[in-house]
Amino acid sequence: MSDPSLPTVIQRGMGVGVSNWRLARAVSRRGQLGVVSGTAIDSLLVRRLQDGDPEGEVRRAMAHFPIAGAVAAVTKKFFVAGGRGEGVPYRMLPMYRAGANTAREQVAMLGAFVEVWLAKEGHQGRVGINLLTKVQLPNLAVLYGAMLAGVDYVLMGAGIPKEIPAVLDAFAAGREGTIRLDVEGGDPDMPVMLSLDPGTHWGTEAPPLRRPRFIAIVASNSLATMLARKASGRVDGFVIEGPTAGGHNAPPRGPLELTPAGEPRYGERDVVDLGKLRELERPFWIAGGAGSPEAVRDALAAGAAGVQVGTLFAFCDESGLAPGYRQSIIDATIDGSVRVFTDPLASPTGYPFKVVQWGDDPAPSAESRERVCDLGYLRAAYQRPDGRVGYRCPAEPVSAYVEKGGRVEDTVGRRCLCNALMADVGHAQVRDGQGTEAPLVTSGDDLTSIAVFLRGRRHYAASDVVDYLMSGERA
């Protein structure tokens, strides 16, 4: 049996707004861990406001944000009563940089606060937030905003989140939190630090906050062991994510080999030894292909606290995925025309990234889209010749990337995930003379077998997923 103080099912933090507050709240109200995505949550906030916030939920949550002045400033700048109108581009936030001013930090805080506050509204269940370690620049502000809303869990992968536990400790005590910025070509003896001091935003001593539990998302025993022993503070557990999980995957261990279809080849070295993991005496959850009652039963039998599941939740009624894409992909799973391709090139991060291909796939090739970089969440910091920090992304215009010292070969096949994932959830940017940004939907490999769960249905609720998965625990 699982520990009743821990969730058996963690709903995965997916994409930009796929794991939205509606989905997280639905899962949490069923006693499991609903998780909101914190990636690009500030841009998602301002686009919802520019679309008129038709049901008023965003502004209702914003009214509870405790730091004076932030709500009025964001509302004045971005809210458009009745929506921006067809064909009108979204007004953009400035791209995040090291040393962002307090106003820019507060937009990120506010976005996370709104998402967590709405997810927690009206029940006593637990709510988590998922962040990508590699998206360093806004993460401190997003974490603080989530803690202001009372977030219960923080889950982080896509990198080594070694410094985050100490940040959570500091914010809980009202103190400054600090992490090291990864700077390509930088001097390791002169690190660039990112910091956020809550007192600067309050204008006085910041109040103490409850520290959320911290769960690291890992793909190897060695990383789990290192974090358990050497992280800057308490790591409360691990999600063990296999290469069949959606979104970003850890690269295969050893030299990269591709299958005949062009996907990374994973082998025995990429299989986590659960016996060694149990020796760490921390709770852990199995992820990647875990979306079935049998997987829940097997995970519990192996000593896990439960499973983390994304795919089934990504296509339920409460998911933030745009309804048209969601339904057409479900229909494609029923008729067998859907495919999930692990693309070794698509993500600017260099990590393999799962891409859903179905029907008349609306996602253009990397070469067919005119390159524009105006969201910038996946940019990497680099040391400029003049000693200052610059930012570049392999998916930005090739000439700009090369001018910044990047290698032209690193731009081949790269796609702008920032804009594509915004399109996935119905907030695609309008491009003058080019229409709107196209989506790039991601999912785990088990999408192709979702018809077994559907049993003739063409749509379903998050509660249906919870019932289905929990039948494995009862067995």
N, C-alpha and C positions, 0 to 999 in steps of 0.2 A: 504493500500500500504506500501511496505517496504521503509526504509530510503535509498535514492539513494547513500548516501555516504558509505553505508555498503554493503557487499556482501549478496545476498539472499542465495547463495549456497556456503558452505565451503566444499571443497573436503578433506576428512579425511586424516590425516597422518597415513599411514598404514605400519606396519612391518619394516623390514630392507630392504629398497630400493624398496618396492612395490610402495609407493608414491615417485617415482623418479622425476628427473627434467623434463623429457619428459611429464609426466602426469601433473605435476603442471603447466608447461608452457602452455599446451593445454587448461587447465581450465582457467588460468589467462587471456589468450588471448581472451576468451569469456566474460570477464568482471566479472568473479566470483573469489573466492579465491582459487588458487591452493596452495597446501601445500606439502612440501617435508618432509620426515621422517629424523630426525637427529640421530636416534638410530643406533649405530655401524657404523656411517658414515665414521669414520677413517679406519676401517677394510674394508669397501666396497671400499673406494678409492684405497687402496693398492692392493686389489684383481683385480680391474679393470685395474690397471697398469700392474700387472703381467700377465693378459690375453691379454696384448699388446695394450690396448686402440685403437682398430682397426680403428675407425673413427676419432680419435684424439681430441674428444671433451674435455676429461678430461685434457689433456695437454694444450689445447687452453685456458681453463678457468684458469688453474694453472698459466699461464703466466701473468695473471692480479692480482695475489695475491700480496699485497703491501709490505709485510714484507720481507726484504732481507734475502736470504740464505735458507729459508725453502724449496722452490721449488726444488732447485738444490740438496739438501740433500735427499729429498724424491724420486726424480726421479732417482738419482744414486743408491739408495738402493733397489727400488722396480720395476722400469720399466723394462719390458722384451720385446724387439722388437720381434714381431711375436708371442708372447704369450709363456707361460711356457711349453707347450707341454703336451700331453695326459698322465695322470697318475702321473704327477709331483705335489707334494703337494704345497700349497701356503706357502710362507714365512710369518711368523706371526709377528704382533706387540707385544711388551711386554704388558701384561695386566695392565690396568690403576690402579694406586695406589694414595693414598693421598700424596701430595708433589711431583707429577710427574715433571720431568725436562722439560725445555723449548722445547727441541726437541720433546718430546712426546706430549706436549700440542699443538705444531704447526701442528702435523699431524692431530689432531682433528679439529683444526681451519681450516686447508686447506680442509679437507673433507667437512665441512659445507659450506665453501666459494664456492667451486666448484659447489656443488649442487644448492645453491641459485643463484649463478651467471648465471649458465646455464638456470635455470628456469625463470630468469628475462630477458634473452637475447632477443632482437628484438621486445619488446612491452612495453607498459606503465602500464600493469596490476599489480595487487597486488599479492605478493607471501608470504606465511607463512612457518614456520618450526615448526614441532611437536616434542616434547621431552617428555620422561617419567620422572617424578619427582623422582621416585625410583632409576633411573640410575644416581646417583649423581656425581660420580667421573669425567666423562668427560664433564658434562653439561656446566660448565663455559667456557671451551675452545670452545665447539661447538657453544654456544650462541655468543661469541665474533667473531668467524669466520663468522657466519651468518650475524652479524651486519656489518662486513667489506664489505660484498657483498650487503648490502642495504636491508636486509629482512624487510618486512612491518609488519608482525604479528608473534608473538610467541605464540604457543598454548601448554599448559602443563596440564597433568592429571596424573593418576596412583600415587596418593599421594597428599600431601597438599603443593602446590607451593607458600607458604606464603612469602618466602624470595626473589623470583625471580624479582618482580618489582623493588626493590632497586638495584639489580644487573644490570638491564637494564639501570637504571638511572646513575649508576656509569660508566658503559662502554660508555654510550653516552657522558659523560663528560671527558672520558679518564682516569678515576680513577680505582682503584682496586675494584673488586667485590668479595664478600665473602658470603659463606653459611655455615651452620652448618652441619657436617657429622653425619648421624644417626649411632650410634655405639651401637650394642646390648651389654648390660651389662656395658656400659660406665658410668662414673660419670657425672651426669647432671651439676654439678658445675664446671667441668673442660672439657668443650666441645672441640671437635676436629674440627677445622675450615678448610674449603677448600677456597683457594683464587687464584685469577689470576690478576696480575698487567699488564695492556697493555704496560706500559712504559718499562717493562723488555724485552718485545719482540721487541719493536721498537728501543730500545737502546737510547731513548730520550723521550721527552714528547709526549704522544700519542695524535693523532688528535681527535677532537670531532666527534661524529657519530650521525646519526639520531636515536632516540629511537623508536623501533617498538611498535605497540600496543600489549598489553598483554591480552590474553584470557585464562581463567582458565577453565579446563574441570572438571565438578563436577557431582555428582549423587544425591545430596541432597540439600534442602533449607538451612539447617544449615551450610553446608560448604560454600555455596555461600555467605551467610550472614556474616560469619566469615571473609572470604577473602575480601569482600567489605569494612568491617569496620576495620580489623586489619592487612591486608597485609602490607608489608614494603614500598609499594608505590602504584601507581595507577593501579587498575585492570580495564581494558577497556571493559570487557564483559565476558560472560560465554557461554560455550557449555554445555547443559544439556543432559547427556548421559544416556540412559536407558539400562537395562540389555539385550536387544536384539542386542546391537551393537557388532561388531566383536572385536577380540583381547582380551585384559584384561577387565573384568567387575569388578565394585565394588562388594564386598561381600554383600549378603543380610543383612539387618539390623536385629539385634536380633540373637538368636541362629541359627546355621546352620542346616537346614533341607534339605534332599535330596528327589527328586522325585523317583518313582519306577525305572526310567531309570538311576538314579545316578547323576542327575543334581541338582544344588542348586535351592531351591524353593524361588521365589520372591513373595512378597505380597503387600498389600496396603501401608505398611510403606516405600516401595521402590519407590513409585510414587511421583514425585516432584509436589508441589503445585505451579502452574504457577502464580496464583494470588499473592502469597507472593513474588515470584521472580520479578514480575513487580514492586513491592514496592521498590526494590533496585535501580530502575531507571538506570539500565545498559542494553545495548543491550544483547540479548541472542539468541542462536540458539538451535533447538531441534535435537537430534541425537538418533539413534537406531530405526530402522524401519521407517526412514523418506525418503526413496528412491522412492517416487512417487509424481506425481503432486498433488494428494489429500492431502498428508502429508504437502507439501509446503503451500497449500491453508489453511489448518487447523492451521499450525504454525503461519502464518501471522495473521490469525483471532484471535489467542490467544495472540497476542502482541509480538511475536518473530520477530527478524530481518530476520529469515529464518531457514534453516536446515543445518546440517552437514551430508554428505552422504559418506559412504565408499564402501559398497558392489558393487554397480553398477560400480564405478570407478575402483575397484580392478581387474575386469575382462575385461576391455576395452583394445583396441589395444596398447595404450600408457603405460599401467601399467608395472611395473617392474617384475611382476610375470613371471616366466619362461614360454615361449609360450606353451610348451607341457602340463604343469600342467593346465595352463589357459584354453586351449581348451578342455582338457579332463573333467574338472569340468563343463564348459559350456555344453558340451554334456550330462553330467550326470544330470544337471538340466533339460534338455529337456526331457530325458527319465525317470525322476523321481527317479533316484537311488542315489541322493545326500542327505546327512544329515549333520546338524550342531549340534555338541554335546558340551554343556557347561561343560568342564572338571574341577572339583573342585581341582584336584591334579596336572595337567600337569605343570603349571607354578611354577618355583622356588620361585616366589614372594609370593605365597600363595593366590593370587587373582584368581578367576575363569577365565578360558581362553577358548575361542571358538575354536573348532577344526573341520575342514571340513573332512568328511568321504565320500569317493566315490569310486566306482568300485573296482579295485585291489589297495586299498589304499596303497601308497608306504611308509607311515609312520610306522616304527616299534613300538612295545610296549616299554615302558620305560625299561622293564627287558631285552629285546633282544639286545639293543644297549650297547656296552662296554662303560662305563662311562669315558668321557674325558672332562676336563674343561680347555680350552685354549684360550677362548675369554673373558669370565669373566665379561660381562656387568651386569649380574643380581646377582653377588656376593653381600653379605651383609657384612658390616664391623662389627667386634666384638672386645671386649676387651680381650686381651690375659692375662694369669696369670702374665706375666712379665710386664704388664702395656702397652705394645705396641699394636697397632692396627693390627689385622689380618683380613683375608677375607675367607669366606666360602660360599658354594652354595649347597642347598639340592640335586642338580642334579649332583654334582661331585661324584667321587668314594666314596662309602659309608664309607669305612674305614678312608679315609682322613677327611670326614665331621665329623665323630664321634670323631676322634682324636683331632679335633679343638673345641670340646665341643658341637657339634650339636647332636640332638636326632635322633636316627636311624629311628624312626617312621615318622619323617619329610621327609625322603628320598623316601618313598613309592610312586610310581607313577610319580615321578618328571621327566620331560624331559628337555633336553638341548635345550631351545628355541634359544639360541644364534646361535648354529651351524645349527639347523633346519631352521631358518628363512633365514640364508645365502643361504642354499640350495634352498629355495623357489624361489630365484631370480637368480638362475643359477650360484652361486659361492660356491658350496659345497666343503668342504675340502676333500682331498684324504687321506684315512687312510691305512697305510701299512698293506696289507693282509686282509683288511676289506672292500674294495671298497670305496665308497664315502658316506658322510653324507646324510641321507634321509631328505626329507622335512616334514614340519608340517604346512599345510596351514590353515589360520584362515579367518573367514568371519562372517558377521552378520547373524542372523536367517532368514532374508528375502532372503537369497540366494536361498532357496527352491522355491520362487515365481518369480525368475528372468525371467522365460520363458514368463511371461506376457509382460515384457518389450521387450524381444527378438523378438517376433512376427515372428518367422520362421528364423531369422538370426542365424548364428553361430559365428559371431564376430561383433564388433561395435566400434565406436570411442568415445573418451571423449566428443566431441562436441554433439554427439547423446544424451548422458546422460544429458548434460546441457539443450539442447532443450526440452527434455522430462520433466525435473524437472521444468523448467521455464514456461512451459505451465500451471502449477498450479498457478503461480503468475498472469499470464495474465487472467486466469479465475476469 
